[in-house]
Amino acid sequence: MYQKSNIFNSIILIATTSLLSVFISCGEIYFPGELAITKVKIELKDNWEYLDIPHGTVLTLPPNFNINNPATWTGELEQYVDKTYRYEVSYTVENKGRGIAYDAEIDLTYHYDQGDSETETIFLGEIRGDSKRSSTVTLTTVNKKLIECSGEVFWYE
């Protein structure tokens, strides 16, 4: 009886060891990364106006003209006024999965008041599971206002 029990225990031990070695030989259990953009925020940080008059241009200046006061840049001068805007665009990319998202990148598309848009690709690198990556981009535009920013995120599993 004791030997049978020993053999039985040996069989269980062999079966358990084999099952364990099957799990070990398969390597890590794979969990994919799952990235999502959880925040995109636009903030106007600064704006200014300046005159950009080409050399050799002859203009009639308004009577109240003051080089330091943009409100007086009227009449013929208006076509030479450039308005510059500086924005900060903040974003957060979150890996909601348990696995690593490799070579992640975000495409931020900036939409302007004149109907045009442009896309900037930003490399984020590796984002581990259940973690976030946040950053801020500074964007400067001349004679166009940023009205919206959208994003798409890409990665390898």
Secondary structure in CASP SS format (residue, H / E / C, confidence):
PFRMAT SS
TARGET T0000
AUTHOR 0000-0000-0000
METHOD secondary structure of the structure
MODEL  1
M C 1.00
Y H 1.00
Q H 1.00
K H 1.00
S H 1.00
N H 1.00
I H 1.00
F H 1.00
N H 1.00
S H 1.00
I H 1.00
I H 1.00
L H 1.00
I H 1.00
A H 1.00
T H 1.00
T H 1.00
S H 1.00
L H 1.00
L H 1.00
S H 1.00
V H 1.00
F H 1.00
I H 1.00
S H 1.00
C C 1.00
G C 1.00
E C 1.00
I C 1.00
Y C 1.00
F C 1.00
P C 1.00
G C 1.00
E C 1.00
L E 1.00
A E 1.00
I E 1.00
T E 1.00
K E 1.00
V E 1.00
K E 1.00
I E 1.00
E E 1.00
L E 1.00
K E 1.00
D E 1.00
N E 1.00
W E 1.00
E E 1.00
Y E 1.00
L E 1.00
D C 1.00
I C 1.00
P C 1.00
H C 1.00
G C 1.00
T C 1.00
V C 1.00
L C 1.00
T C 1.00
L C 1.00
P C 1.00
P C 1.00
N C 1.00
F C 1.00
N C 1.00
I C 1.00
N C 1.00
N C 1.00
P H 1.00
A H 1.00
T H 1.00
W C 1.00
T C 1.00
G H 1.00
E H 1.00
L H 1.00
E H 1.00
Q H 1.00
Y H 1.00
V E 1.00
D E 1.00
K E 1.00
T E 1.00
Y E 1.00
R E 1.00
Y E 1.00
E E 1.00
V E 1.00
S E 1.00
Y E 1.00
T E 1.00
V E 1.00
E E 1.00
N E 1.00
K C 1.00
G C 1.00
R C 1.00
G C 1.00
I C 1.00
A E 1.00
Y E 1.00
D E 1.00
A E 1.00
E E 1.00
I E 1.00
D E 1.00
L E 1.00
T E 1.00
Y E 1.00
H E 1.00
Y E 1.00
D C 1.00
Q C 1.00
G C 1.00
D C 1.00
S E 1.00
E E 1.00
T E 1.00
E E 1.00
T E 1.00
I E 1.00
F E 1.00
L E 1.00
G E 1.00
E E 1.00
I E 1.00
R C 1.00
G C 1.00
D C 1.00
S E 1.00
K E 1.00
R E 1.00
S E 1.00
S E 1.00
T E 1.00
V E 1.00
T E 1.00
L E 1.00
T E 1.00
T E 1.00
V E 1.00
N C 1.00
K C 1.00
K C 1.00
L E 1.00
I E 1.00
E E 1.00
C E 1.00
S E 1.00
G E 1.00
E E 1.00
V E 1.00
F E 1.00
W E 1.00
Y E 1.00
E C 1.00
END
